[in-house]
């Protein structure tokens, strides 16, 4: 059974949700991002998947990475890890 079959509203609704997420302009994983991910993985001793997220974020010039899965406040190649459950949104906007 695939994810579209498990989606409560059906396949078309699942596809519409994915299309909506494309508005965020996700990074396309290419050779350069893979190379950066392997370097990040080795440097920070992250899992490959976490390193791939960091490398992808770096490739699209993110300043912050909101996650509860990595150590909060660490700087990973210029990207600051923020735990969204411990940090107010005003911290990111300066308001």
Residue, then its C-alpha position, 0 to 999 in steps of 0.5 A: x500500500x502506498x502513501x496515496x492509498x493511506x491518505x484519508x482524502x484519496x490520491x488526488x488530495x495527496x498529490x495536491x498537498x505535495x504540489x502545495x509544498x513545492x511552493x517552498x521551493x525545495x532544494x534539488x539533491x545533486x552531486x554538489x549537495x551530496x558532496x557537501x552532505x558527506x563533508x558535514x557528516x564527517x565534520x559534525x558526526x551527523x547521520x547521513x540524513x541529517x547531514x543531507x538536510x543541513x547541506x540542502x539548507x546551506x545550498x538555498x542560503x538558509x540561516x536557521x534550521x528548525x528541528x528538535x532532532x539536533x542540538x539547539x543553538x549549534x552552528x553547522x556551517x553557518x546554519x543555526x539550529x533552532x528548536x521550534x518548541x523552545x524558541x519564540x518566533x520573535x527570536x527569528x524575526x527580531x520583533 
